Amino acid sequence: METWSLGPEDGTLTLRTGVAGRAARMGHRLTLAPQSWSATVDWVDDRPAAVRLTVDVDSLQVESGEGGVTPLTGAEKAVARGNALKTLNGSTFPTVEFHADSVTPDDDGYRLAGTVTIHGSTRPIELAVTVTRIDGAWQIDGEAIIEQTAFGIKPFSMMMGAMKVADAVTVTLSATVTGTD
């Protein structure tokens, strides 16, 4: 059995939020990126058989913010990060974990079926991952939409709910694996 190990040095893992509510135009659509994450892909008989991903919640950083009345400042990024950690209850639930024990080939890559654990709640998930061979390396790209409320998370809101983070968060992984056949 061969195992691929991936982390921030191999690519990016990002979370993109939306804004909802009557005052949504005032809010920023954020891009957050954990600075500490690790993934493994276990191979059996020349095909992936299991995938594991662990994200350190406390490592989340606000990369950028789009929209809003004014540009997102450094101080506002710090406040947004604090709000995200509070919403995720990072001190009680320090990791987000994804486990896929069913990996099925499909047209452009693989379909992963497994579970994701966020905020102490575990739910089934299925997602597609594209895999492309480029110059001797493997490019891996995947995306999932996570509904916060499905995991018992109340999306951050302010102004009595007139402006809030949208329930759906888009999680994207883009990584390159080198040194494999």
Backbone torsions as a table, in degrees:
resi	resn	phi	psi	omega
1	MET	NA	135.5	176.2
2	GLU	-107.6	146.8	177.3
3	THR	-129.3	127.9	171.8
4	TRP	-91.9	139.0	175.0
5	SER	-118.6	132.3	-179.3
6	LEU	-129.8	154.8	176.5
7	GLY	-160.7	-168.3	-177.2
8	PRO	-56.2	-27.3	178.7
9	GLU	-71.1	-14.0	-178.2
10	ASP	-101.6	-12.1	-177.8
11	GLY	171.1	-161.8	-176.5
12	THR	-124.0	144.1	172.0
13	LEU	-123.1	121.4	-177.4
14	THR	-130.6	155.2	174.9
15	LEU	-123.5	129.4	178.3
16	ARG	-117.4	127.2	179.7
17	THR	-105.4	160.1	172.9
18	GLY	-114.6	179.8	179.1
19	VAL	-125.7	139.7	-179.7
20	ALA	-131.8	171.9	177.6
21	GLY	101.9	170.4	-177.2
22	ARG	-61.9	-30.0	-177.9
23	ALA	-104.2	27.1	-175.5
24	ALA	-56.7	-32.4	-178.8
25	ARG	-60.6	-23.1	-178.2
26	MET	-80.2	-20.2	-173.8
27	GLY	-91.8	162.9	178.4
28	HIS	-99.0	137.6	168.6
29	ARG	-84.1	116.1	-171.3
30	LEU	-95.1	148.9	166.8
31	THR	-115.8	119.3	178.9
32	LEU	-114.7	149.9	179.5
33	ALA	-139.6	124.3	172.8
34	PRO	-72.1	137.8	-179.9
35	GLN	-90.3	-12.4	179.9
36	SER	-130.9	111.5	176.2
37	TRP	-153.9	156.2	176.7
38	SER	-144.1	145.8	178.3
39	ALA	-135.8	148.3	172.8
40	THR	-130.2	145.5	174.3
41	VAL	-124.9	115.6	177.4
42	ASP	-91.1	129.3	-180.0
43	TRP	-107.2	135.5	174.6
44	VAL	-133.7	129.4	179.2
45	ASP	52.5	48.6	175.7
46	ASP	62.9	25.7	173.2
47	ARG	-148.4	150.7	179.4
48	PRO	-66.0	138.0	-177.5
49	ALA	-119.1	-25.3	-179.1
50	ALA	-154.4	147.0	179.2
51	VAL	-133.0	136.3	176.9
52	ARG	-130.9	137.6	177.0
53	LEU	-136.4	130.8	175.8
54	THR	-127.7	131.2	-179.2
55	VAL	-118.2	131.7	174.9
56	ASP	-83.4	109.0	-175.6
57	VAL	-58.0	-41.0	-177.0
58	ASP	-65.0	-14.4	-179.0
59	SER	-86.9	0.6	-179.9
60	LEU	-61.0	133.8	175.1
61	GLN	-129.0	144.4	175.6
62	VAL	-83.7	115.8	-179.1
63	GLU	-83.4	-43.4	-177.1
64	SER	-161.5	168.3	176.0
65	GLY	-142.5	129.3	179.2
66	GLU	-108.7	151.3	179.5
67	GLY	81.1	-156.5	-178.3
68	GLY	83.2	167.7	-179.7
69	VAL	-75.4	-37.3	179.6
70	THR	-129.6	161.2	176.6
71	PRO	-61.1	150.8	179.2
72	LEU	-74.6	122.9	-179.3
73	THR	-92.4	169.1	176.8
74	GLY	-59.1	-41.6	179.1
75	ALA	-64.9	-39.6	178.7
76	GLU	-67.7	-33.6	175.5
77	LYS	-62.0	-41.5	179.3
78	ALA	-64.7	-40.7	177.9
79	VAL	-65.6	-43.8	179.9
80	ALA	-62.8	-39.5	177.5
81	ARG	-63.0	-46.0	178.2
82	GLY	-59.7	-41.4	178.2
83	ASN	-64.4	-39.1	179.1
84	ALA	-64.7	-45.0	-179.8
85	LEU	-64.2	-38.5	178.2
86	LYS	-67.0	-43.9	179.4
87	THR	-61.2	-41.9	-179.7
88	LEU	-80.6	-8.2	-178.3
89	ASN	52.8	52.6	-174.6
90	GLY	-58.8	-26.9	179.9
91	SER	-71.8	-31.7	178.0
92	THR	-88.7	-36.6	-178.1
93	PHE	-121.5	80.0	-170.4
94	PRO	-74.2	-11.1	-179.5
95	THR	-131.4	155.9	167.0
96	VAL	-113.6	133.3	-176.8
97	GLU	-130.3	140.1	175.3
98	PHE	-124.5	132.1	178.1
99	HIS	-131.8	123.8	174.9
100	ALA	-122.0	116.4	177.3
101	ASP	-105.8	2.6	174.5
102	SER	-123.4	113.4	-179.8
103	VAL	-124.8	113.1	-174.3
104	THR	-117.6	129.1	177.6
105	PRO	-61.2	143.3	171.1
106	ASP	-139.8	-174.2	-168.6
107	ASP	-51.0	-50.6	-173.6
108	ASP	-108.7	5.2	-176.6
109	GLY	171.1	-116.0	-175.5
110	TYR	-144.2	152.6	172.4
111	ARG	-105.7	123.7	-178.6
112	LEU	-104.2	128.0	176.7
113	ALA	-122.2	129.1	-178.3
114	GLY	-173.5	-143.6	-179.0
115	THR	-133.4	154.2	172.3
116	VAL	-125.9	136.1	178.2
117	THR	-116.4	119.3	179.4
118	ILE	-135.8	134.8	174.0
119	HIS	57.8	31.0	178.1
120	GLY	81.2	1.0	179.1
121	SER	-110.8	136.8	179.7
122	THR	-112.9	130.9	-179.5
123	ARG	-134.2	150.2	175.0
124	PRO	-70.7	151.2	177.8
125	ILE	-149.8	147.9	174.2
126	GLU	-133.7	133.6	-179.9
127	LEU	-147.8	157.2	178.9
128	ALA	-99.6	140.7	176.9
129	VAL	-126.2	126.8	175.7
130	THR	-90.7	142.5	-179.7
131	VAL	-130.7	124.7	-177.2
132	THR	-129.2	135.7	176.9
133	ARG	-88.3	121.0	-179.0
134	ILE	-134.7	116.9	175.4
135	ASP	47.7	48.1	176.6
136	GLY	80.0	4.7	178.8
137	ALA	-123.2	163.5	176.9
138	TRP	-107.3	124.5	175.4
139	GLN	-97.4	124.3	-177.7
140	ILE	-117.4	126.0	179.7
141	ASP	-134.3	135.3	177.9
142	GLY	-152.1	158.9	-179.4
143	GLU	-148.4	141.8	177.2
144	ALA	-139.6	147.9	174.2
145	ILE	-108.2	124.0	-178.2
146	ILE	-111.5	126.7	174.3
147	GLU	-89.6	116.3	-176.7
148	GLN	-57.7	-43.1	-175.8
149	THR	-64.4	-23.4	177.4
150	ALA	-66.7	-17.7	-179.6
151	PHE	-109.9	16.5	178.0
152	GLY	76.2	18.6	179.9
153	ILE	-98.1	129.2	173.7
154	LYS	-91.9	113.4	-178.4
155	PRO	-56.0	142.3	179.9
156	PHE	-57.2	138.9	176.2
157	SER	-143.9	160.4	175.6
158	MET	-147.3	173.2	-178.0
159	MET	54.8	46.8	178.0
160	MET	55.0	37.4	176.4
161	GLY	86.5	-0.2	179.9
162	ALA	-69.2	-24.2	175.5
163	MET	-135.6	125.3	-178.3
164	LYS	-150.0	161.3	174.3
165	VAL	-71.5	133.2	178.3
166	ALA	-62.4	150.6	-178.1
167	ASP	-62.6	-39.8	-177.0
168	ALA	-81.5	128.3	176.2
169	VAL	-119.2	130.9	179.7
170	THR	-95.5	123.4	179.6
171	VAL	-108.6	127.9	-176.9
172	THR	-127.7	135.6	174.6
173	LEU	-120.6	132.8	172.8
174	SER	-138.5	114.2	-175.4
175	ALA	-141.3	156.0	177.9
176	THR	-121.9	129.5	177.9
177	VAL	-110.0	123.9	179.0
178	THR	-116.3	168.6	175.9
179	GLY	75.9	21.9	177.4
180	THR	-122.0	162.3	178.9
181	ASP	-74.3	NA	NA
